[in-house]
Amino acid sequence: MKLFEGNLKVGDWVKGKSRNGELIYGYIKMIDPSKKAALINVVKSDDEKMVGTTIGMMDEKMEKLPLQKTAHEEQILSLIDLALLTKDKAWFSELTAELKKLQDKKQG
């Protein structure tokens, strides 16, 4: 996946391998076009020490994860917490709208 094809942007979830070969899952915090790289906030890895860290990753080492529909209120609430932590206003708005739809559906 190439950063410069417009396929990746800040906030996108990606997976990839670090320089040392650890499998990581995380989201893009920053893209540096001059280096063809991004800073990834690691939320899951086969190396537990990497979880919670931010690493640099070249664009050819990462792949955008497909969006998944969230079906459970608990999952949405967890994602809302993450959106707040990352200060992603657009994602927060999207998630709260989705939560409201889910809650309305449960009541109606």
C-alpha positions as CSV (number, residue, x, y, z in Angstrom):
1,M,0.0,0.0,0.0
2,K,1.5,3.3,-1.0
3,L,1.0,6.4,1.1
4,F,1.1,8.6,-1.9
5,E,-1.7,6.9,-3.8
6,G,-4.2,8.6,-1.5
7,N,-5.1,5.3,0.1
8,L,-3.8,6.0,3.6
9,K,-4.4,9.0,5.8
10,V,-4.0,10.0,9.5
11,G,-6.3,7.8,11.6
12,D,-6.4,4.8,9.3
13,W,-5.8,1.4,10.9
14,V,-2.9,-0.6,9.5
15,K,-1.0,-3.7,10.0
16,G,2.5,-4.5,9.1
17,K,5.9,-5.7,10.2
18,S,8.4,-3.6,12.1
19,R,12.1,-3.4,11.2
20,N,12.7,-6.3,13.6
21,G,9.9,-8.4,12.1
22,E,7.3,-8.0,14.8
23,L,3.7,-8.0,13.6
24,I,1.9,-4.8,14.6
25,Y,-1.6,-3.4,14.4
26,G,-2.2,0.3,14.9
27,Y,-3.3,3.5,13.5
28,I,-1.5,6.3,11.6
29,K,-0.6,9.3,13.8
30,M,1.4,11.2,11.1
31,I,2.5,10.8,7.5
32,D,5.9,12.1,6.3
33,P,5.8,12.2,2.5
34,S,9.4,13.2,2.2
35,K,10.5,9.9,3.8
36,K,7.6,7.8,2.4
37,A,6.9,6.8,6.0
38,A,4.3,7.1,8.7
39,L,4.3,7.1,12.5
40,I,2.1,4.3,13.8
41,N,0.6,4.1,17.3
42,V,0.9,0.4,18.1
43,V,-2.2,-1.1,19.8
44,K,-1.5,-4.8,19.2
45,S,1.7,-6.7,18.5
46,D,3.2,-10.1,18.9
47,D,5.8,-8.3,21.0
48,E,3.9,-7.0,24.0
49,K,6.7,-4.4,24.7
50,M,5.6,-2.6,21.5
51,V,2.0,-2.1,22.6
52,G,1.4,1.6,23.4
53,T,4.5,2.8,21.5
54,T,4.8,4.8,18.4
55,I,7.0,3.5,15.6
56,G,8.1,4.7,12.2
57,M,7.2,2.5,9.3
58,M,7.9,2.7,5.6
59,D,4.8,2.7,3.4
60,E,5.7,-0.6,1.7
61,K,5.8,-2.3,5.1
62,M,2.2,-1.6,6.0
63,E,-1.3,-2.4,4.7
64,K,-4.5,-0.6,5.4
65,L,-7.0,-2.7,7.4
66,P,-10.6,-2.9,6.0
67,L,-13.3,-1.1,7.9
68,Q,-15.5,-3.3,9.9
69,K,-19.1,-2.6,10.9
70,T,-19.4,-2.4,14.7
71,A,-22.4,-4.2,16.0
72,H,-22.1,-4.0,19.8
73,E,-22.6,-1.0,22.0
74,E,-19.6,-2.0,24.2
75,Q,-17.4,-2.0,21.1
76,I,-18.6,1.4,20.0
77,L,-18.0,2.8,23.5
78,S,-14.4,1.5,23.4
79,L,-13.8,3.1,20.0
80,I,-15.3,6.3,21.3
81,D,-12.7,6.3,24.1
82,L,-10.0,5.7,21.5
83,A,-11.3,8.6,19.4
84,L,-11.1,10.8,22.4
85,L,-7.6,9.7,23.2
86,T,-6.5,10.4,19.7
87,K,-8.4,13.6,19.5
88,D,-10.1,12.5,16.3
89,K,-13.1,14.7,16.2
90,A,-14.6,13.4,12.9
91,W,-14.3,9.7,14.1
92,F,-15.8,10.7,17.4
93,S,-18.8,12.2,15.7
94,E,-19.2,9.2,13.4
95,L,-19.1,6.8,16.4
96,T,-21.5,8.7,18.5
97,A,-24.0,8.9,15.6
98,E,-23.6,5.1,15.2
99,L,-24.1,4.6,18.9
100,K,-27.3,6.7,18.9
101,K,-28.6,4.6,15.9
102,L,-27.9,1.4,17.8
103,Q,-29.5,2.6,21.0
104,D,-32.6,3.9,19.0
105,K,-32.9,0.5,17.3
106,K,-32.8,-1.3,20.7
107,Q,-35.6,1.0,22.1
108,G,-37.8,1.0,19.0
